[in-house]
């Protein structure tokens, strides 16, 4: 992920949306994906989508994690 997000000690955090470029020169198949939150005490869940650059909406759900998920 190209940036980190600092979570305040109190209050509510709105959903955060981050975009990252792959810089692939050609189409690629994804064989595996892993989500590893830096601090599980403050990360409720992470959902990773692939977004076709030609469309605004996410196309494919790639990886995720949530409280209680096995690693």
PyMOL commands that set and color helices and strands:
alter all, ss='L'
color gray80, all
select strands_A, chain A and resi 45-50+60-66
alter strands_A, ss='S'
color yellow, strands_A
deselect
rebuild
show_as cartoon
